[in-house]
Amino acid sequence: MDGQELQKIADGFTAELPGTDHEHRSDPNWDLYKVRGKVYMLMTDMPGRPVVILKADPDDAAALREQYTGITPGYHMNKTHWITVDGADTIDEKLVK
């Protein structure tokens, strides 16, 4: 899956979640997804590739980083509580959702 498809799937799935607010910031180019004012997902373009950044339980985040090469510590975020997902071959739609 490429990064644009990853972002499209993540954006479509969050639209179905109750209470989600979406905010776009153009400088820099970030999409923020919040529930009750708390951010749980961000989307942006890192140099050369679109990514999704997700809040995660620290134990789950560590396990996901170990299992999938397309999941790394959160870009510009707390590395314990956030993960960055890119469109690597190991990432599929079920995992994104």
Biopython code that builds the backbone (N, CA, C, O; Angstrom):
import numpy as np
from Bio.PDB.StructureBuilder import StructureBuilder

atoms = [
    (1, "MET", "N", (0.856, -1.168, 0.000)),
    (1, "MET", "CA", (0.000, 0.000, 0.000)),
    (1, "MET", "C", (0.903, 1.232, 0.000)),
    (1, "MET", "O", (1.909, 1.277, 0.708)),
    (2, "ASP", "N", (0.534, 2.221, -0.796)),
    (2, "ASP", "CA", (1.331, 3.442, -0.785)),
    (2, "ASP", "C", (0.791, 4.409, 0.271)),
    (2, "ASP", "O", (-0.292, 4.198, 0.816)),
    (3, "GLY", "N", (1.539, 5.454, 0.552)),
    (3, "GLY", "CA", (1.194, 6.385, 1.617)),
    (3, "GLY", "C", (-0.104, 7.126, 1.385)),
    (3, "GLY", "O", (-0.833, 7.404, 2.337)),
    (4, "GLN", "N", (-0.411, 7.453, 0.135)),
    (4, "GLN", "CA", (-1.666, 8.154, -0.155)),
    (4, "GLN", "C", (-2.871, 7.251, 0.115)),
    (4, "GLN", "O", (-3.882, 7.702, 0.655)),
    (5, "GLU", "N", (-2.761, 5.995, -0.256)),
    (5, "GLU", "CA", (-3.839, 5.042, 0.019)),
    (5, "GLU", "C", (-3.998, 4.845, 1.531)),
    (5, "GLU", "O", (-5.118, 4.764, 2.035)),
    (6, "LEU", "N", (-2.884, 4.769, 2.241)),
    (6, "LEU", "CA", (-2.893, 4.661, 3.700)),
    (6, "LEU", "C", (-3.677, 5.816, 4.313)),
    (6, "LEU", "O", (-4.550, 5.602, 5.155)),
    (7, "GLN", "N", (-3.365, 7.040, 3.891)),
    (7, "GLN", "CA", (-4.059, 8.207, 4.428)),
    (7, "GLN", "C", (-5.538, 8.203, 4.065)),
    (7, "GLN", "O", (-6.375, 8.580, 4.885)),
    (8, "LYS", "N", (-5.869, 7.785, 2.855)),
    (8, "LYS", "CA", (-7.269, 7.730, 2.425)),
    (8, "LYS", "C", (-8.062, 6.744, 3.282)),
    (8, "LYS", "O", (-9.179, 7.051, 3.697)),
    (9, "ILE", "N", (-7.507, 5.579, 3.548)),
    (9, "ILE", "CA", (-8.179, 4.573, 4.384)),
    (9, "ILE", "C", (-8.349, 5.092, 5.807)),
    (9, "ILE", "O", (-9.428, 4.974, 6.387)),
    (10, "ALA", "N", (-7.291, 5.663, 6.371)),
    (10, "ALA", "CA", (-7.362, 6.180, 7.744)),
    (10, "ALA", "C", (-8.378, 7.305, 7.855)),
    (10, "ALA", "O", (-9.150, 7.347, 8.814)),
    (11, "ASP", "N", (-8.391, 8.218, 6.888)),
    (11, "ASP", "CA", (-9.345, 9.333, 6.901)),
    (11, "ASP", "C", (-10.775, 8.819, 6.776)),
    (11, "ASP", "O", (-11.659, 9.282, 7.496)),
    (12, "GLY", "N", (-11.013, 7.876, 5.882)),
    (12, "GLY", "CA", (-12.353, 7.319, 5.699)),
    (12, "GLY", "C", (-12.855, 6.594, 6.931)),
    (12, "GLY", "O", (-14.032, 6.693, 7.278)),
    (13, "PHE", "N", (-11.971, 5.868, 7.592)),
    (13, "PHE", "CA", (-12.368, 5.127, 8.788)),
    (13, "PHE", "C", (-12.707, 6.077, 9.933)),
    (13, "PHE", "O", (-13.680, 5.851, 10.652)),
    (14, "THR", "N", (-11.922, 7.129, 10.109)),
    (14, "THR", "CA", (-12.183, 8.053, 11.212)),
    (14, "THR", "C", (-13.476, 8.830, 10.999)),
    (14, "THR", "O", (-14.105, 9.255, 11.969)),
    (15, "ALA", "N", (-13.881, 9.022, 9.750)),
    (15, "ALA", "CA", (-15.135, 9.729, 9.474)),
    (15, "ALA", "C", (-16.332, 8.968, 10.058)),
    (15, "ALA", "O", (-17.367, 9.571, 10.345)),
    (16, "GLU", "N", (-16.197, 7.656, 10.233)),
    (16, "GLU", "CA", (-17.271, 6.818, 10.774)),
    (16, "GLU", "C", (-17.276, 6.784, 12.301)),
    (16, "GLU", "O", (-18.240, 6.305, 12.899)),
    (17, "LEU", "N", (-16.228, 7.278, 12.935)),
    (17, "LEU", "CA", (-16.137, 7.207, 14.393)),
    (17, "LEU", "C", (-16.933, 8.348, 15.038)),
    (17, "LEU", "O", (-16.807, 9.501, 14.625)),
    (18, "PRO", "N", (-17.743, 8.034, 16.037)),
    (18, "PRO", "CA", (-18.531, 9.095, 16.673)),
    (18, "PRO", "C", (-17.646, 10.072, 17.442)),
    (18, "PRO", "O", (-16.669, 9.681, 18.080)),
    (19, "GLY", "N", (-18.008, 11.342, 17.368)),
    (19, "GLY", "CA", (-17.323, 12.367, 18.153)),
    (19, "GLY", "C", (-16.006, 12.840, 17.595)),
    (19, "GLY", "O", (-15.318, 13.628, 18.244)),
    (20, "THR", "N", (-15.627, 12.387, 16.411)),
    (20, "THR", "CA", (-14.354, 12.804, 15.834)),
    (20, "THR", "C", (-14.488, 14.157, 15.153)),
    (20, "THR", "O", (-15.396, 14.387, 14.355)),
    (21, "ASP", "N", (-13.560, 15.044, 15.488)),
    (21, "ASP", "CA", (-13.450, 16.342, 14.828)),
    (21, "ASP", "C", (-12.185, 16.332, 13.982)),
    (21, "ASP", "O", (-11.142, 15.844, 14.418)),
    (22, "HIS", "N", (-12.282, 16.872, 12.772)),
    (22, "HIS", "CA", (-11.145, 16.934, 11.863)),
    (22, "HIS", "C", (-10.756, 18.393, 11.683)),
    (22, "HIS", "O", (-11.608, 19.251, 11.450)),
    (23, "GLU", "N", (-9.473, 18.662, 11.791)),
    (23, "GLU", "CA", (-8.962, 20.024, 11.617)),
    (23, "GLU", "C", (-7.778, 19.969, 10.660)),
    (23, "GLU", "O", (-6.884, 19.138, 10.817)),
    (24, "HIS", "N", (-7.774, 20.852, 9.673)),
    (24, "HIS", "CA", (-6.648, 20.922, 8.743)),
    (24, "HIS", "C", (-5.849, 22.191, 9.016)),
    (24, "HIS", "O", (-6.404, 23.285, 9.117)),
    (25, "ARG", "N", (-4.554, 22.023, 9.131)),
    (25, "ARG", "CA", (-3.637, 23.164, 9.282)),
    (25, "ARG", "C", (-2.761, 23.203, 8.042)),
    (25, "ARG", "O", (-2.148, 22.204, 7.666)),
    (26, "SER", "N", (-2.708, 24.359, 7.417)),
    (26, "SER", "CA", (-1.987, 24.441, 6.149)),
    (26, "SER", "C", (-0.523, 24.826, 6.292)),
    (26, "SER", "O", (0.255, 24.627, 5.358)),
    (27, "ASP", "N", (-0.131, 25.368, 7.431)),
    (27, "ASP", "CA", (1.270, 25.758, 7.582)),
    (27, "ASP", "C", (1.779, 25.378, 8.966)),
    (27, "ASP", "O", (1.574, 26.140, 9.910)),
    (28, "PRO", "N", (2.422, 24.252, 9.121)),
    (28, "PRO", "CA", (2.718, 23.260, 8.099)),
    (28, "PRO", "C", (1.486, 22.425, 7.773)),
    (28, "PRO", "O", (0.462, 22.526, 8.448)),
    (29, "ASN", "N", (1.589, 21.606, 6.743)),
    (29, "ASN", "CA", (0.468, 20.816, 6.237)),
    (29, "ASN", "C", (0.209, 19.598, 7.140)),
    (29, "ASN", "O", (0.876, 18.570, 7.022)),
    (30, "TRP", "N", (-0.764, 19.735, 8.035)),
    (30, "TRP", "CA", (-1.130, 18.666, 8.971)),
    (30, "TRP", "C", (-2.643, 18.524, 9.002)),
    (30, "TRP", "O", (-3.363, 19.519, 8.924)),
    (31, "ASP", "N", (-3.130, 17.293, 9.115)),
    (31, "ASP", "CA", (-4.526, 17.014, 9.424)),
    (31, "ASP", "C", (-4.559, 16.423, 10.817)),
    (31, "ASP", "O", (-3.847, 15.461, 11.105)),
    (32, "LEU", "N", (-5.387, 16.998, 11.691)),
    (32, "LEU", "CA", (-5.515, 16.533, 13.070)),
    (32, "LEU", "C", (-6.895, 15.936, 13.272)),
    (32, "LEU", "O", (-7.887, 16.476, 12.783)),
    (33, "TYR", "N", (-6.962, 14.831, 13.984)),
    (33, "TYR", "CA", (-8.216, 14.154, 14.305)),
    (33, "TYR", "C", (-8.313, 14.079, 15.818)),
    (33, "TYR", "O", (-7.414, 13.581, 16.496)),
    (34, "LYS", "N", (-9.441, 14.594, 16.338)),
    (34, "LYS", "CA", (-9.590, 14.728, 17.788)),
    (34, "LYS", "C", (-10.933, 14.170, 18.247)),
    (34, "LYS", "O", (-11.900, 14.115, 17.487)),
    (35, "VAL", "N", (-10.962, 13.759, 19.505)),
    (35, "VAL", "CA", (-12.197, 13.461, 20.222)),
    (35, "VAL", "C", (-12.141, 14.259, 21.514)),
    (35, "VAL", "O", (-11.191, 14.136, 22.288)),
    (36, "ARG", "N", (-13.163, 15.077, 21.745)),
    (36, "ARG", "CA", (-13.231, 15.932, 22.936)),
    (36, "ARG", "C", (-11.961, 16.773, 23.104)),
    (36, "ARG", "O", (-11.479, 16.966, 24.220)),
    (37, "GLY", "N", (-11.431, 17.265, 21.995)),
    (37, "GLY", "CA", (-10.268, 18.137, 22.035)),
    (37, "GLY", "C", (-8.926, 17.439, 22.150)),
    (37, "GLY", "O", (-7.886, 18.097, 22.134)),
    (38, "LYS", "N", (-8.930, 16.116, 22.264)),
    (38, "LYS", "CA", (-7.673, 15.359, 22.387)),
    (38, "LYS", "C", (-7.318, 14.717, 21.043)),
    (38, "LYS", "O", (-8.118, 13.987, 20.458)),
    (39, "VAL", "N", (-6.131, 14.996, 20.578)),
    (39, "VAL", "CA", (-5.665, 14.458, 19.302)),
    (39, "VAL", "C", (-5.338, 12.972, 19.454)),
    (39, "VAL", "O", (-4.664, 12.563, 20.399)),
    (40, "TYR", "N", (-5.833, 12.170, 18.498)),
    (40, "TYR", "CA", (-5.491, 10.744, 18.490)),
    (40, "TYR", "C", (-4.852, 10.311, 17.170)),
    (40, "TYR", "O", (-4.271, 9.229, 17.087)),
    (41, "MET", "N", (-4.961, 11.158, 16.135)),
    (41, "MET", "CA", (-4.343, 10.816, 14.856)),
    (41, "MET", "C", (-3.965, 12.096, 14.122)),
    (41, "MET", "O", (-4.682, 13.096, 14.166)),
    (42, "LEU", "N", (-2.826, 12.041, 13.449)),
    (42, "LEU", "CA", (-2.374, 13.138, 12.597)),
    (42, "LEU", "C", (-1.963, 12.550, 11.256)),
    (42, "LEU", "O", (-1.525, 11.402, 11.174)),
    (43, "MET", "N", (-2.108, 13.345, 10.216)),
    (43, "MET", "CA", (-1.599, 12.946, 8.899)),
    (43, "MET", "C", (-0.793, 14.105, 8.337)),
    (43, "MET", "O", (-1.183, 15.267, 8.452)),
    (44, "THR", "N", (0.326, 13.774, 7.736)),
    (44, "THR", "CA", (1.184, 14.774, 7.109)),
    (44, "THR", "C", (2.048, 14.080, 6.072)),
    (44, "THR", "O", (1.980, 12.863, 5.904)),
    (45, "ASP", "N", (2.852, 14.854, 5.388)),
    (45, "ASP", "CA", (3.836, 14.312, 4.459)),
    (45, "ASP", "C", (5.204, 14.543, 5.048)),
    (45, "ASP", "O", (5.657, 15.678, 5.196)),
    (46, "MET", "N", (5.856, 13.440, 5.383)),
    (46, "MET", "CA", (7.262, 13.532, 5.764)),
    (46, "MET", "C", (8.031, 13.678, 4.461)),
    (46, "MET", "O", (7.462, 13.432, 3.397)),
    (47, "PRO", "N", (9.280, 14.061, 4.498)),
    (47, "PRO", "CA", (10.024, 14.218, 3.244)),
    (47, "PRO", "C", (9.918, 12.963, 2.372)),
    (47, "PRO", "O", (10.464, 11.909, 2.698)),
    (48, "GLY", "N", (9.201, 13.111, 1.259)),
    (48, "GLY", "CA", (9.117, 12.027, 0.294)),
    (48, "GLY", "C", (8.003, 11.031, 0.486)),
    (48, "GLY", "O", (7.814, 10.165, -0.369)),
    (49, "ARG", "N", (7.234, 11.115, 1.600)),
    (49, "ARG", "CA", (6.186, 10.105, 1.781)),
    (49, "ARG", "C", (5.085, 10.565, 2.740)),
    (49, "ARG", "O", (5.363, 11.178, 3.771)),
    (50, "PRO", "N", (3.824, 10.260, 2.383)),
    (50, "PRO", "CA", (2.703, 10.547, 3.275)),
    (50, "PRO", "C", (2.685, 9.531, 4.419)),
    (50, "PRO", "O", (2.969, 8.351, 4.211)),
    (51, "VAL", "N", (2.348, 9.994, 5.632)),
    (51, "VAL", "CA", (2.301, 9.111, 6.795)),
    (51, "VAL", "C", (1.069, 9.409, 7.642)),
    (51, "VAL", "O", (0.441, 10.461, 7.524)),
    (52, "VAL", "N", (0.750, 8.444, 8.499)),
    (52, "VAL", "CA", (-0.287, 8.588, 9.518)),
    (52, "VAL", "C", (0.400, 8.404, 10.860)),
    (52, "VAL", "O", (1.171, 7.461, 11.042)),
    (53, "ILE", "N", (0.125, 9.300, 11.801)),
    (53, "ILE", "CA", (0.717, 9.249, 13.137)),
    (53, "ILE", "C", (-0.411, 9.003, 14.126)),
    (53, "ILE", "O", (-1.384, 9.757, 14.166)),
    (54, "LEU", "N", (-0.282, 7.945, 14.926)),
    (54, "LEU", "CA", (-1.363, 7.511, 15.811)),
    (54, "LEU", "C", (-0.924, 7.439, 17.259)),
    (54, "LEU", "O", (0.210, 7.067, 17.561)),
    (55, "LYS", "N", (-1.832, 7.797, 18.148)),
    (55, "LYS", "CA", (-1.610, 7.600, 19.582)),
    (55, "LYS", "C", (-1.817, 6.121, 19.871)),
    (55, "LYS", "O", (-2.740, 5.507, 19.334)),
    (56, "ALA", "N", (-0.968, 5.544, 20.712)),
    (56, "ALA", "CA", (-1.050, 4.115, 21.003)),
    (56, "ALA", "C", (-0.633, 3.843, 22.437)),
    (56, "ALA", "O", (0.188, 4.561, 23.008)),
    (57, "ASP", "N", (-1.204, 2.808, 23.004)),
    (57, "ASP", "CA", (-0.757, 2.324, 24.304)),
    (57, "ASP", "C", (0.729, 1.982, 24.182)),
    (57, "ASP", "O", (1.132, 1.378, 23.188)),
    (58, "PRO", "N", (1.552, 2.351, 25.164)),
    (58, "PRO", "CA", (3.001, 2.111, 25.045)),
    (58, "PRO", "C", (3.379, 0.658, 24.752)),
    (58, "PRO", "O", (4.283, 0.412, 23.953)),
    (59, "ASP", "N", (2.714, -0.297, 25.373)),
    (59, "ASP", "CA", (3.036, -1.711, 25.112)),
    (59, "ASP", "C", (2.642, -2.108, 23.692)),
    (59, "ASP", "O", (3.384, -2.818, 23.012)),
    (60, "ASP", "N", (1.472, -1.648, 23.247)),
    (60, "ASP", "CA", (1.033, -1.941, 21.886)),
    (60, "ASP", "C", (1.963, -1.272, 20.875)),
    (60, "ASP", "O", (2.319, -1.871, 19.860)),
    (61, "ALA", "N", (2.352, -0.037, 21.154)),
    (61, "ALA", "CA", (3.242, 0.690, 20.250)),
    (61, "ALA", "C", (4.563, -0.056, 20.078)),
    (61, "ALA", "O", (5.056, -0.195, 18.959)),
    (62, "ALA", "N", (5.129, -0.529, 21.164)),
    (62, "ALA", "CA", (6.399, -1.268, 21.093)),
    (62, "ALA", "C", (6.236, -2.561, 20.295)),
    (62, "ALA", "O", (7.087, -2.902, 19.474)),
    (63, "ALA", "N", (5.148, -3.271, 20.539)),
    (63, "ALA", "CA", (4.905, -4.532, 19.827)),
    (63, "ALA", "C", (4.709, -4.285, 18.330)),
    (63, "ALA", "O", (5.233, -5.038, 17.509)),
    (64, "LEU", "N", (3.973, -3.255, 17.971)),
    (64, "LEU", "CA", (3.751, -2.944, 16.561)),
    (64, "LEU", "C", (5.047, -2.545, 15.864)),
    (64, "LEU", "O", (5.285, -2.937, 14.722)),
    (65, "ARG", "N", (5.881, -1.771, 16.542)),
    (65, "ARG", "CA", (7.166, -1.375, 15.946)),
    (65, "ARG", "C", (8.061, -2.595, 15.722)),
    (65, "ARG", "O", (8.794, -2.654, 14.735)),
    (66, "GLU", "N", (8.003, -3.553, 16.623)),
    (66, "GLU", "CA", (8.815, -4.765, 16.466)),
    (66, "GLU", "C", (8.299, -5.644, 15.332)),
    (66, "GLU", "O", (9.087, -6.279, 14.631)),
    (67, "GLN", "N", (6.986, -5.685, 15.150)),
    (67, "GLN", "CA", (6.377, -6.608, 14.188)),
    (67, "GLN", "C", (6.353, -6.072, 12.757)),
    (67, "GLN", "O", (6.453, -6.851, 11.809)),
    (68, "TYR", "N", (6.223, -4.755, 12.587)),
    (68, "TYR", "CA", (6.038, -4.177, 11.252)),
    (68, "TYR", "C", (7.132, -3.168, 10.937)),
    (68, "TYR", "O", (7.380, -2.240, 11.707)),
    (69, "THR", "N", (7.781, -3.362, 9.795)),
    (69, "THR", "CA", (8.834, -2.427, 9.389)),
    (69, "THR", "C", (8.266, -1.061, 9.006)),
    (69, "THR", "O", (8.983, -0.061, 9.035)),
    (70, "GLY", "N", (6.981, -1.014, 8.646)),
    (70, "GLY", "CA", (6.341, 0.243, 8.270)),
    (70, "GLY", "C", (5.836, 1.053, 9.449)),
    (70, "GLY", "O", (5.196, 2.087, 9.257)),
    (71, "ILE", "N", (6.112, 0.602, 10.670)),
    (71, "ILE", "CA", (5.694, 1.330, 11.872)),
    (71, "ILE", "C", (6.939, 1.708, 12.659)),
    (71, "ILE", "O", (7.750, 0.858, 13.028)),
    (72, "THR", "N", (7.066, 3.009, 12.906)),
    (72, "THR", "CA", (8.231, 3.548, 13.606)),
    (72, "THR", "C", (7.760, 4.466, 14.739)),
    (72, "THR", "O", (6.567, 4.753, 14.839)),
    (73, "PRO", "N", (8.672, 4.924, 15.586)),
    (73, "PRO", "CA", (8.267, 5.867, 16.641)),
    (73, "PRO", "C", (7.616, 7.120, 16.045)),
    (73, "PRO", "O", (7.893, 7.486, 14.903)),
    (74, "GLY", "N", (6.765, 7.760, 16.813)),
    (74, "GLY", "CA", (6.008, 8.922, 16.353)),
    (74, "GLY", "C", (6.875, 10.071, 15.875)),
    (74, "GLY", "O", (7.747, 10.544, 16.604)),
    (75, "TYR", "N", (6.639, 10.513, 14.667)),
    (75, "TYR", "CA", (7.352, 11.634, 14.057)),
    (75, "TYR", "C", (6.978, 12.920, 14.782)),
    (75, "TYR", "O", (5.804, 13.287, 14.805)),
    (76, "HIS", "N", (7.930, 13.601, 15.363)),
    (76, "HIS", "CA", (7.742, 14.851, 16.121)),
    (76, "HIS", "C", (6.816, 14.684, 17.322)),
    (76, "HIS", "O", (6.208, 15.657, 17.769)),
    (77, "MET", "N", (6.699, 13.469, 17.851)),
    (77, "MET", "CA", (5.802, 13.207, 18.969)),
    (77, "MET", "C", (6.556, 12.413, 20.035)),
    (77, "MET", "O", (7.694, 11.995, 19.822)),
    (78, "ASN", "N", (5.908, 12.209, 21.185)),
    (78, "ASN", "CA", (6.465, 11.378, 22.237)),
    (78, "ASN", "C", (6.634, 9.964, 21.692)),
    (78, "ASN", "O", (5.667, 9.349, 21.242)),
    (79, "LYS", "N", (7.849, 9.455, 21.734)),
    (79, "LYS", "CA", (8.159, 8.161, 21.113)),
    (79, "LYS", "C", (7.555, 6.975, 21.853)),
    (79, "LYS", "O", (7.484, 5.877, 21.300)),
    (80, "THR", "N", (7.125, 7.174, 23.083)),
    (80, "THR", "CA", (6.513, 6.090, 23.855)),
    (80, "THR", "C", (5.042, 5.930, 23.512)),
    (80, "THR", "O", (4.540, 4.807, 23.453)),
    (81, "HIS", "N", (4.347, 7.032, 23.286)),
    (81, "HIS", "CA", (2.895, 7.011, 23.137)),
    (81, "HIS", "C", (2.398, 7.183, 21.706)),
    (81, "HIS", "O", (1.191, 7.119, 21.471)),
    (82, "TRP", "N", (3.276, 7.397, 20.763)),
    (82, "TRP", "CA", (2.870, 7.651, 19.389)),
    (82, "TRP", "C", (3.662, 6.780, 18.423)),
    (82, "TRP", "O", (4.833, 6.477, 18.653)),
    (83, "ILE", "N", (2.996, 6.381, 17.328)),
    (83, "ILE", "CA", (3.656, 5.628, 16.261)),
    (83, "ILE", "C", (3.400, 6.317, 14.923)),
    (83, "ILE", "O", (2.383, 6.984, 14.735)),
    (84, "THR", "N", (4.327, 6.146, 14.017)),
    (84, "THR", "CA", (4.187, 6.626, 12.650)),
    (84, "THR", "C", (4.023, 5.406, 11.754)),
    (84, "THR", "O", (4.806, 4.458, 11.818)),
    (85, "VAL", "N", (2.991, 5.448, 10.920)),
    (85, "VAL", "CA", (2.724, 4.360, 9.974)),
    (85, "VAL", "C", (2.925, 4.916, 8.575)),
    (85, "VAL", "O", (2.341, 5.936, 8.209)),
    (86, "ASP", "N", (3.763, 4.232, 7.792)),
    (86, "ASP", "CA", (3.909, 4.638, 6.393)),
    (86, "ASP", "C", (3.384, 3.525, 5.505)),
    (86, "ASP", "O", (3.003, 2.462, 5.995)),
    (87, "GLY", "N", (3.363, 3.760, 4.225)),
    (87, "GLY", "CA", (2.752, 2.812, 3.301)),
    (87, "GLY", "C", (3.635, 1.646, 2.922)),
    (87, "GLY", "O", (3.735, 1.313, 1.741)),
    (88, "ALA", "N", (4.264, 1.030, 3.869)),
    (88, "ALA", "CA", (5.148, -0.106, 3.595)),
    (88, "ALA", "C", (4.346, -1.328, 3.145)),
    (88, "ALA", "O", (3.135, -1.406, 3.354)),
    (89, "ASP", "N", (5.041, -2.270, 2.526)),
    (89, "ASP", "CA", (4.386, -3.495, 2.047)),
    (89, "ASP", "C", (3.774, -4.316, 3.175)),
    (89, "ASP", "O", (2.860, -5.105, 2.938)),
    (90, "THR", "N", (4.266, -4.140, 4.400)),
    (90, "THR", "CA", (3.753, -4.939, 5.520)),
    (90, "THR", "C", (2.455, -4.377, 6.093)),
    (90, "THR", "O", (1.834, -5.019, 6.940)),
    (91, "ILE", "N", (2.034, -3.202, 5.653)),
    (91, "ILE", "CA", (0.834, -2.551, 6.182)),
    (91, "ILE", "C", (-0.329, -2.839, 5.246)),
    (91, "ILE", "O", (-0.227, -2.626, 4.038)),
    (92, "ASP", "N", (-1.454, -3.330, 5.812)),
    (92, "ASP", "CA", (-2.638, -3.574, 5.001)),
    (92, "ASP", "C", (-3.843, -2.821, 5.572)),
    (92, "ASP", "O", (-3.768, -2.234, 6.651)),
    (93, "GLU", "N", (-4.941, -2.850, 4.839)),
    (93, "GLU", "CA", (-6.125, -2.094, 5.230)),
    (93, "GLU", "C", (-6.664, -2.518, 6.588)),
    (93, "GLU", "O", (-7.082, -1.674, 7.380)),
    (94, "LYS", "N", (-6.658, -3.804, 6.862)),
    (94, "LYS", "CA", (-7.171, -4.295, 8.154)),
    (94, "LYS", "C", (-6.354, -3.721, 9.305)),
    (94, "LYS", "O", (-6.921, -3.310, 10.318)),
    (95, "LEU", "N", (-5.054, -3.689, 9.166)),
    (95, "LEU", "CA", (-4.191, -3.140, 10.225)),
    (95, "LEU", "C", (-4.449, -1.646, 10.404)),
    (95, "LEU", "O", (-4.479, -1.162, 11.536)),
    (96, "VAL", "N", (-4.631, -0.921, 9.327)),
    (96, "VAL", "CA", (-4.881, 0.513, 9.414)),
    (96, "VAL", "C", (-6.168, 0.770, 10.195)),
    (96, "VAL", "O", (-6.208, 1.637, 11.068)),
    (97, "LYS", "N", (-7.203, 0.024, 9.880)),
    (97, "LYS", "CA", (-8.486, 0.208, 10.567)),
    (97, "LYS", "C", (-8.412, -0.259, 12.007)),
    (97, "LYS", "O", (-9.402, -0.178, 12.734)),
]
sb = StructureBuilder()
sb.init_structure("model")
sb.init_model(0)
sb.init_chain("A")
sb.init_seg("    ")
for serial, (resi, resn, name, xyz) in enumerate(atoms, 1):
    if name == "N":
        sb.init_residue(resn, " ", resi, " ")
    sb.init_atom(name, np.array(xyz, "f"), 0.0, 1.0, " ", f" {name:<3s}", serial, name[0])
structure = sb.get_structure()
